[in-house]
Amino acid sequence: MLWPYLVRTQQVVTATLGEDAVLNCELMKPEDVRQVTWQKETTRANENVATYSKRGPNVNLPFQGKVEFEDEGLQNCSIVIRGVSRGDESCYKCLFNTYPDGPISGRTCLRVNGKI
């Protein structure tokens, strides 16, 4: 069977300054997923935001209290960014670490608008 796209995400999510933004990420092909990692793209490198594995969720220190998992699972692993700020505006990658095929990723860019 052919899978036209492996990971379902939104290309761009737009949120208003101070509101919450949901970044969806769903693996469409059945795989043995070991871990899902969310990364924020920066000019220097990708910064790990959070991971989800069979042991449960883990949000990295700079993002604790700011980022939560909306859907907790190894096939569907969406996150919420609480009270978005200009500093949250970036592209984010969800990376499914699968066995034996290796990493499969999706990408969503967050745009932040000022309050009206």
Backbone as CSV, one residue per row, in Angstrom:
resi,resn,N_x,N_y,N_z,CA_x,CA_y,CA_z,C_x,C_y,C_z
1,MET,0.839,-1.188,0.000,0.000,0.000,0.000,0.883,1.250,0.000
2,LEU,0.533,2.231,-0.812,1.284,3.487,-0.855,0.682,4.478,0.131
3,TRP,1.550,5.196,0.824,1.120,6.217,1.785,1.504,7.569,1.198
4,PRO,0.534,8.349,0.684,0.871,9.607,0.018,1.564,10.600,0.948
5,TYR,1.217,10.581,2.193,1.925,11.376,3.195,1.937,10.553,4.469
6,LEU,3.065,10.568,5.148,3.210,9.719,6.330,2.762,10.407,7.605
7,VAL,2.984,11.723,7.673,2.658,12.472,8.883,1.671,13.578,8.525
8,ARG,0.556,13.629,9.270,-0.434,14.680,9.031,-0.205,15.811,10.024
9,THR,0.066,16.991,9.478,0.216,18.213,10.271,-0.476,19.341,9.513
10,GLN,-0.519,20.509,10.132,-0.938,21.704,9.412,0.343,22.413,8.982
11,GLN,0.371,22.969,7.774,1.573,23.670,7.337,1.816,24.910,8.186
12,VAL,0.738,25.657,8.441,0.851,26.884,9.233,-0.298,26.932,10.235
13,VAL,0.036,27.256,11.481,-0.957,27.508,12.524,-0.800,28.971,12.910
14,THR,-1.911,29.708,12.916,-1.877,31.115,13.295,-2.581,31.279,14.637
15,ALA,-1.922,31.974,15.557,-2.494,32.217,16.884,-2.348,33.695,17.219
16,THR,-3.247,34.184,18.061,-3.185,35.565,18.528,-2.321,35.627,19.776
17,LEU,-1.529,36.670,19.870,-0.646,36.902,21.003,-1.399,36.667,22.315
18,GLY,-0.850,35.820,23.183,-1.456,35.540,24.478,-2.425,34.368,24.496
19,GLU,-2.850,33.908,23.322,-3.766,32.770,23.263,-2.985,31.466,23.138
20,ASP,-3.702,30.349,23.205,-3.074,29.033,23.075,-3.056,28.601,21.614
21,ALA,-2.040,27.834,21.253,-1.935,27.292,19.897,-1.778,25.781,19.983
22,VAL,-2.535,25.063,19.162,-2.443,23.604,19.104,-1.694,23.220,17.831
23,LEU,-0.621,22.448,18.003,0.137,21.930,16.869,-0.154,20.435,16.773
24,ASN,-0.840,20.049,15.714,-1.236,18.653,15.529,-0.165,17.868,14.794
25,CYS,-0.047,16.606,15.157,0.907,15.729,14.492,0.419,14.293,14.632
26,GLU,0.148,13.670,13.491,-0.381,12.307,13.507,0.334,11.462,12.463
27,LEU,0.831,10.321,12.883,1.474,9.372,11.977,0.383,8.552,11.302
28,MET,0.331,8.614,9.966,-0.753,7.986,9.222,-0.481,6.523,8.876
29,LYS,0.760,6.110,8.917,1.138,4.739,8.571,1.391,3.968,9.859
30,PRO,0.800,2.795,10.024,1.061,2.024,11.245,2.545,1.653,11.341
31,GLU,3.178,2.067,12.405,4.604,1.818,12.627,4.823,1.460,14.089
32,ASP,5.953,0.838,14.365,6.372,0.588,15.741,7.128,1.830,16.212
33,VAL,6.398,2.753,16.841,6.986,4.018,17.283,7.567,3.836,18.677
34,ARG,8.824,4.208,18.832,9.496,4.108,20.127,9.369,5.405,20.915
35,GLN,9.400,6.532,20.200,9.360,7.836,20.862,8.971,8.895,19.842
36,VAL,8.278,9.930,20.321,7.967,11.098,19.500,8.660,12.292,20.138
37,THR,9.386,13.055,19.339,10.090,14.239,19.820,9.590,15.463,19.069
38,TRP,9.248,16.507,19.825,8.924,17.801,19.228,10.162,18.683,19.322
39,GLN,10.492,19.354,18.220,11.649,20.247,18.179,11.230,21.607,17.636
40,LYS,11.846,22.648,18.190,11.659,24.007,17.691,12.865,24.344,16.826
41,GLU,12.603,24.783,15.599,13.693,25.141,14.704,14.218,26.529,15.072
42,THR,15.534,26.619,15.249,16.177,27.904,15.518,17.280,28.107,14.487
43,THR,17.886,29.278,14.485,18.937,29.559,13.503,20.166,28.699,13.737
44,ARG,20.427,28.329,14.975,21.615,27.529,15.287,21.372,26.038,15.093
45,ALA,20.308,25.529,15.660,20.019,24.092,15.613,18.571,23.883,16.030
46,ASN,18.123,22.654,15.980,16.786,22.339,16.473,16.854,22.117,17.978
47,GLU,15.943,22.772,18.697,15.910,22.682,20.157,14.806,21.705,20.564
48,ASN,15.142,20.696,21.352,14.141,19.735,21.811,13.172,20.405,22.779
49,VAL,11.886,20.284,22.478,10.830,20.875,23.290,10.260,19.835,24.253
50,ALA,9.861,18.689,23.704,9.196,17.661,24.508,9.310,16.314,23.812
51,THR,9.199,15.259,24.615,9.191,13.904,24.065,8.044,13.117,24.684
52,TYR,7.578,12.149,23.923,6.580,11.220,24.431,7.039,9.817,24.071
53,SER,7.061,8.938,25.072,7.451,7.545,24.850,6.499,6.654,25.638
54,LYS,6.764,5.368,25.639,5.918,4.432,26.394,5.930,4.742,27.885
55,ARG,6.966,5.453,28.344,7.044,5.850,29.761,6.226,7.099,30.051
56,GLY,5.689,7.727,29.000,4.866,8.911,29.187,5.515,10.174,28.659
57,PRO,4.902,11.339,28.959,5.383,12.606,28.424,6.539,13.181,29.234
58,ASN,7.384,13.941,28.556,8.459,14.680,29.213,8.646,16.001,28.472
59,VAL,8.425,17.110,29.179,8.623,18.438,28.598,9.940,18.980,29.123
60,ASN,10.805,19.421,28.227,12.120,19.922,28.628,11.995,21.233,29.398
61,LEU,12.964,21.465,30.291,12.914,22.567,31.256,12.496,23.922,30.698
62,PRO,13.108,24.440,29.659,12.702,25.791,29.247,11.236,25.883,28.820
63,PHE,10.609,24.745,28.523,9.246,24.742,28.002,8.211,24.246,29.014
64,GLN,8.649,23.851,30.215,7.706,23.372,31.227,6.783,24.510,31.654
65,GLY,5.490,24.212,31.752,4.496,25.226,32.079,4.032,25.998,30.856
66,LYS,4.730,25.852,29.756,4.402,26.552,28.514,3.822,25.590,27.475
67,VAL,4.368,24.366,27.437,3.972,23.362,26.448,3.402,22.141,27.164
68,GLU,2.285,21.641,26.654,1.669,20.420,27.178,1.272,19.542,26.002
69,PHE,1.161,18.250,26.266,0.649,17.344,25.247,-0.866,17.379,25.273
70,GLU,-1.472,17.610,24.118,-2.933,17.562,24.023,-3.374,16.123,23.773
71,ASP,-2.726,15.471,22.836,-2.981,14.058,22.568,-1.738,13.296,22.972
72,GLU,-1.891,12.383,23.895,-0.754,11.584,24.347,-0.847,10.216,23.710
73,GLY,0.064,9.960,22.797,0.094,8.671,22.132,1.278,8.614,21.198
74,LEU,1.605,7.418,20.780,2.765,7.246,19.920,2.409,7.346,18.438
75,GLN,1.138,7.429,18.101,0.724,7.624,16.709,0.182,9.039,16.497
76,ASN,-0.409,9.617,17.537,-0.968,10.965,17.469,-0.458,11.724,18.681
77,CYS,0.342,12.729,18.458,1.069,13.367,19.558,1.040,14.888,19.401
78,SER,-0.133,15.485,19.572,-0.280,16.928,19.408,0.117,17.661,20.684
79,ILE,0.619,18.889,20.520,0.990,19.705,21.675,0.218,21.017,21.672
80,VAL,0.132,21.623,22.857,-0.458,22.948,23.034,0.633,23.863,23.557
81,ILE,0.771,25.032,22.929,1.670,26.072,23.438,0.778,27.101,24.108
82,ARG,0.921,27.262,25.414,0.062,28.147,26.208,0.530,29.601,26.102
83,GLY,-0.419,30.499,25.975,-0.128,31.930,25.987,0.997,32.324,25.040
84,VAL,0.784,32.112,23.743,1.874,32.321,22.783,2.423,33.746,22.832
85,SER,3.730,33.821,22.636,4.432,35.104,22.573,5.167,35.175,21.239
86,ARG,5.748,36.320,20.951,6.524,36.472,19.704,7.672,35.468,19.652
87,GLY,8.241,35.139,20.808,9.351,34.194,20.865,8.961,32.771,20.488
88,ASP,7.657,32.477,20.502,7.186,31.142,20.123,7.046,30.993,18.611
89,GLU,7.051,32.120,17.905,6.886,32.080,16.451,8.099,31.410,15.819
90,SER,7.850,30.265,15.204,8.922,29.461,14.609,8.273,28.282,13.902
91,CYS,9.103,27.439,13.324,8.614,26.168,12.795,8.984,25.071,13.780
92,TYR,8.097,24.109,13.907,8.266,23.005,14.851,8.199,21.686,14.089
93,LYS,9.043,20.754,14.486,9.063,19.424,13.880,8.597,18.391,14.886
94,CYS,7.736,17.483,14.437,7.425,16.307,15.243,8.135,15.140,14.573
95,LEU,8.907,14.449,15.358,9.783,13.396,14.852,9.385,12.067,15.486
96,PHE,8.863,11.163,14.675,8.499,9.827,15.141,9.709,8.919,14.965
97,ASN,10.257,8.428,16.060,11.375,7.486,15.993,10.796,6.084,15.924
98,THR,10.908,5.459,14.748,10.283,4.161,14.522,11.328,3.065,14.371
99,TYR,10.869,1.850,14.624,11.737,0.684,14.435,11.036,-0.258,13.468
100,PRO,11.672,-0.736,12.438,13.098,-0.590,12.104,13.377,0.521,11.095
101,ASP,12.334,1.285,10.684,12.497,2.232,9.572,13.253,3.509,9.905
102,GLY,13.359,3.864,11.184,14.049,5.098,11.551,13.084,6.268,11.661
103,PRO,13.618,7.496,11.657,12.792,8.675,11.915,11.883,9.057,10.744
104,ILE,10.669,9.469,11.102,9.694,10.012,10.158,9.221,11.324,10.775
105,SER,9.243,12.416,10.003,8.927,13.707,10.626,7.875,14.489,9.852
106,GLY,7.247,15.411,10.589,6.319,16.376,10.035,6.721,17.755,10.536
107,ARG,6.195,18.806,9.897,6.622,20.169,10.234,5.419,21.104,10.207
108,THR,5.328,21.961,11.214,4.289,22.978,11.318,4.945,24.296,11.700
109,CYS,4.536,25.369,11.052,5.062,26.691,11.401,3.992,27.472,12.161
110,LEU,4.395,28.078,13.271,3.501,28.882,14.102,3.721,30.352,13.786
111,ARG,2.631,31.026,13.430,2.646,32.473,13.199,1.848,33.129,14.324
112,VAL,2.375,34.213,14.857,1.727,34.902,15.973,1.276,36.283,15.511
113,ASN,-0.030,36.552,15.662,-0.592,37.860,15.332,-0.763,38.670,16.604
114,GLY,-0.659,39.992,16.494,-0.915,40.862,17.631,-2.398,40.892,17.949
115,LYS,-2.736,41.313,19.178,-4.153,41.402,19.570,-4.829,42.513,18.786
116,ILE,-6.103,42.256,18.473,-6.875,43.239,17.688,-7.527,44.229,18.620
